[in-house]
Amino acid sequence: MHPAEAGHGDGRPAPGVLHDEGRRGHLPKRVAAKESDAQTSRIGYQYFADQASGSMIQWPLADWCPARGFDPRFRPWYAAGATGPKDIVVVVDVSGSMYTANRYQKSQQSAEAILSTLVWKDFATIILFNSGIASVYSDVLVPVTNTNRENMLNWLDEQNWKLGGTNFKVPIEKVFTVIEASVTAGKTSTCQRAVMFLTDGQAEFDEADFLQAQQKSSEWDTAWFTYALGSGASTTVTKRWPVITKVSSTLFR
């Protein structure tokens, strides 16, 4: 058990927050958070959430009926305690094929969900791609303060989510350009680094491309999480990706 900076609704550190990961990759993450202030001028709440079950315990007890679908694992206090500071690049496919089965809606909702788990000590940006780079929120990572998160969410609402062809090579190259520029500019958490790659999986990407991406990922110590969105989405590339990066791939129907 060791202190972790999480707890306040805006992601600021709160006293008495504890974080227990167990051995990474062996035990499910469990996070306990305490929310109060030094002068005890307001009620403090303690939370406990379990990664394996999604269950949550709160003290003091409250008569509470959260909205359907509430999951404590997506709350900033949980995500911040479980992962620590991080650099996140969210890469989203906005090609024409994303119109199939409304995949573009899943992709935007997923991007918004990722942003909702980040706090002020995390740095992030968003890359939208089709046959090229459709749009980039920022060419360097930005701290995910409440204001910056709201700006990112508003920016997502303004984008075209279903136009053009699909090219994986260009956005992957852009990811490492952003990471390098961010490190050079000091716009980084200086901790773990990850890419969230969301697509319907339909693009050419051969073994040479995988090897080049693997080399750059190793150079910049970057983990990749790939997500194939929608029923019938191709998983050929997204499932191959974890083999070289040793992280994870998920299919969302």
Wavefront OBJ file of the C-alpha trace (Angstrom):
o trace
v 0.000 0.000 0.000
v 1.316 3.433 -0.820
v -0.054 6.975 -1.230
v -1.598 7.889 -4.560
v -2.778 11.298 -5.663
v -6.488 10.894 -6.265
v -9.745 11.716 -4.604
v -11.174 15.171 -5.291
v -13.732 15.452 -8.047
v -11.365 17.555 -10.146
v -8.515 15.080 -9.755
v -6.523 17.126 -7.198
v -4.681 15.133 -4.528
v -6.666 14.301 -1.423
v -5.182 13.290 1.923
v -5.322 9.681 3.006
v -5.663 8.103 -0.408
v -4.368 4.569 -0.677
v -3.628 2.450 -3.698
v -3.095 -1.309 -3.801
v -2.244 -2.946 -7.102
v -0.832 -6.226 -5.811
v 1.702 -7.643 -8.251
v 1.042 -6.137 -11.668
v -0.478 -8.684 -13.996
v -1.206 -11.207 -11.224
v -3.811 -9.730 -8.877
v -6.903 -7.654 -9.709
v -6.525 -3.972 -8.936
v -8.260 -2.643 -5.841
v -8.272 1.041 -5.011
v -9.371 2.842 -1.877
v -9.802 6.618 -1.907
v -10.585 9.114 0.832
v -12.108 12.497 0.090
v -12.058 15.316 2.642
v -10.074 18.471 3.448
v -7.459 19.354 6.043
v -9.833 21.611 8.017
v -12.583 18.934 8.055
v -15.018 21.645 6.992
v -16.929 19.200 4.832
v -17.831 15.530 5.011
v -15.219 13.151 3.683
v -16.132 9.996 1.804
v -14.127 6.801 1.482
v -14.498 4.582 -1.565
v -13.328 1.063 -2.327
v -13.620 -0.431 -5.817
v -12.656 -3.854 -7.145
v -11.419 -4.341 -10.726
v -12.566 -7.958 -11.044
v -16.204 -7.421 -10.091
v -16.795 -3.694 -10.601
v -18.209 -3.550 -7.069
v -17.901 -0.413 -4.950
v -18.188 0.286 -1.213
v -18.707 3.795 0.152
v -18.335 5.151 3.691
v -20.278 6.774 5.232
v -23.285 4.883 3.898
v -25.584 6.877 1.635
v -29.023 6.128 0.225
v -27.996 6.340 -3.401
v -29.392 5.144 -6.716
v -26.755 5.861 -9.391
v -27.641 6.043 -13.052
v -27.900 2.715 -14.822
v -24.537 1.633 -16.132
v -22.527 3.416 -13.416
v -19.151 1.721 -13.058
v -16.685 2.967 -10.410
v -13.774 1.709 -12.509
v -14.431 4.592 -14.910
v -14.354 7.240 -12.202
v -11.224 9.454 -12.209
v -10.420 8.636 -8.570
v -10.270 4.935 -9.433
v -8.397 5.215 -12.725
v -5.860 7.646 -11.272
v -5.211 5.428 -8.269
v -4.941 2.243 -10.324
v -2.629 3.540 -13.040
v -0.741 6.574 -11.758
v 0.360 9.501 -13.988
v 0.469 8.689 -17.692
v 0.757 10.043 -21.224
v -2.170 8.990 -23.414
v -2.602 9.367 -27.175
v -6.137 8.519 -28.297
v -6.138 7.468 -31.973
v -9.545 7.064 -33.621
v -10.563 5.813 -37.075
v -13.048 8.238 -38.685
v -13.077 6.678 -42.177
v -16.234 6.075 -44.184
v -16.456 2.433 -43.106
v -17.103 3.600 -39.550
v -20.625 4.485 -40.710
v -21.382 0.737 -40.887
v -23.530 -0.364 -37.928
v -22.996 3.101 -36.414
v -19.426 2.277 -35.441
v -18.599 5.979 -35.458
v -20.931 6.439 -32.488
v -19.096 3.751 -30.538
v -15.761 5.345 -31.399
v -16.786 8.792 -30.154
v -18.342 7.371 -27.004
v -15.180 5.358 -26.370
v -12.938 8.399 -26.815
v -15.120 10.370 -24.414
v -15.011 7.528 -21.876
v -11.208 7.454 -22.016
v -11.002 11.197 -21.395
v -13.421 10.931 -18.460
v -10.952 8.721 -16.558
v -8.003 11.123 -16.877
v -6.967 13.735 -14.310
v -4.715 16.783 -14.056
v -1.510 14.743 -13.701
v -2.195 12.896 -16.977
v -1.220 14.307 -20.383
v -3.173 13.513 -23.548
v -4.105 14.398 -27.097
v -6.409 12.982 -29.785
v -5.610 11.961 -33.360
v -8.438 11.287 -35.831
v -7.481 9.495 -39.035
v -8.877 8.150 -42.303
v -6.717 7.918 -45.432
v -4.506 10.492 -43.724
v -4.694 12.649 -40.618
v -8.262 13.944 -40.433
v -7.672 16.138 -37.385
v -5.412 16.481 -34.327
v -6.446 18.108 -31.070
v -2.892 19.180 -30.229
v 0.508 18.396 -31.715
v 1.849 18.035 -28.170
v 0.265 16.426 -25.135
v -1.729 18.675 -22.808
v -2.451 18.194 -19.081
v -5.985 16.908 -18.595
v -7.316 19.621 -16.321
v -11.080 20.056 -16.073
v -10.894 22.910 -18.583
v -8.753 20.989 -21.066
v -10.957 17.908 -20.776
v -14.052 19.983 -21.528
v -12.274 21.542 -24.518
v -11.369 18.076 -25.801
v -14.943 16.844 -25.470
v -16.269 19.905 -27.293
v -13.655 19.401 -30.012
v -14.793 15.800 -30.483
v -18.369 16.991 -31.016
v -17.226 19.238 -33.861
v -15.482 16.524 -35.897
v -16.606 14.494 -38.923
v -16.597 10.850 -37.798
v -17.258 8.953 -41.039
v -15.469 10.133 -44.187
v -12.682 8.814 -46.442
v -10.500 5.712 -46.710
v -8.321 4.061 -44.069
v -4.550 4.184 -43.578
v -2.925 2.923 -40.372
v 0.635 3.938 -41.220
v 0.094 7.703 -41.201
v -1.545 7.971 -37.750
v 1.009 5.612 -36.217
v 3.823 7.813 -37.514
v 1.964 10.835 -36.120
v 1.756 9.200 -32.685
v 5.524 9.051 -32.376
v 5.928 12.565 -33.774
v 3.599 13.816 -31.031
v 5.393 11.829 -28.330
v 8.816 13.099 -29.383
v 7.611 16.711 -29.593
v 5.945 16.421 -26.186
v 9.032 15.005 -24.493
v 11.192 17.712 -26.075
v 8.782 20.411 -24.869
v 8.439 18.911 -21.396
v 4.731 18.255 -21.958
v 4.712 14.842 -20.334
v 3.912 13.080 -17.082
v 7.413 11.502 -17.305
v 5.753 8.213 -16.356
v 4.051 5.458 -18.330
v 3.006 6.059 -21.922
v 0.141 4.424 -23.840
v -1.788 4.647 -27.101
v -5.494 3.813 -27.339
v -6.104 2.791 -30.970
v -9.781 2.523 -32.022
v -10.766 1.262 -35.478
v -13.016 -1.104 -37.411
v -9.761 -2.749 -38.482
v -10.017 -2.457 -42.270
v -6.663 -1.332 -43.688
v -3.494 -2.766 -45.209
v -0.693 -3.255 -42.702
v 2.054 -5.774 -43.448
v 4.810 -7.404 -41.399
v 7.334 -4.679 -42.215
v 4.884 -2.096 -40.868
v 4.465 -4.103 -37.660
v 8.217 -4.359 -37.168
v 8.721 -0.630 -37.698
v 5.963 0.154 -35.202
v 7.466 -2.299 -32.733
v 10.859 -0.607 -32.995
v 9.400 2.860 -32.392
v 7.247 1.592 -29.527
v 10.311 0.113 -27.857
v 12.317 3.288 -28.449
v 9.669 5.445 -26.757
v 8.569 2.825 -24.203
v 5.000 2.991 -25.463
v 2.245 0.436 -24.833
v -0.593 -0.016 -27.334
v -4.200 -0.945 -26.586
v -6.143 -1.758 -29.752
v -9.916 -1.873 -30.072
v -11.954 -3.230 -32.996
v -15.327 -1.485 -32.952
v -18.602 -2.951 -34.133
v -20.121 -6.274 -35.101
v -18.255 -7.699 -38.081
v -15.224 -5.449 -37.577
v -11.950 -6.893 -38.856
v -9.567 -7.976 -36.090
v -6.655 -9.105 -38.278
v -4.483 -6.097 -37.459
v -5.802 -5.310 -33.990
v -5.186 -8.866 -32.739
v -1.715 -8.962 -34.304
v -0.730 -5.741 -32.570
v -0.560 -7.103 -28.980
v 1.736 -9.883 -30.155
v 4.456 -7.317 -30.840
v 3.608 -4.845 -28.081
v 2.537 -7.383 -25.445
v -0.466 -5.399 -24.267
v -4.098 -6.005 -25.242
v -6.683 -6.078 -28.002
v -10.456 -5.950 -27.573
v -13.462 -6.359 -29.873
v -16.494 -4.186 -29.044
v -19.714 -5.278 -30.752
l 1 2 3 4 5 6 7 8 9 10 11 12 13 14 15 16 17 18 19 20 21 22 23 24 25 26 27 28 29 30 31 32 33 34 35 36 37 38 39 40 41 42 43 44 45 46 47 48 49 50 51 52 53 54 55 56 57 58 59 60 61 62 63 64 65 66 67 68 69 70 71 72 73 74 75 76 77 78 79 80 81 82 83 84 85 86 87 88 89 90 91 92 93 94 95 96 97 98 99 100 101 102 103 104 105 106 107 108 109 110 111 112 113 114 115 116 117 118 119 120 121 122 123 124 125 126 127 128 129 130 131 132 133 134 135 136 137 138 139 140 141 142 143 144 145 146 147 148 149 150 151 152 153 154 155 156 157 158 159 160 161 162 163 164 165 166 167 168 169 170 171 172 173 174 175 176 177 178 179 180 181 182 183 184 185 186 187 188 189 190 191 192 193 194 195 196 197 198 199 200 201 202 203 204 205 206 207 208 209 210 211 212 213 214 215 216 217 218 219 220 221 222 223 224 225 226 227 228 229 230 231 232 233 234 235 236 237 238 239 240 241 242 243 244 245 246 247 248 249 250 251 252 253
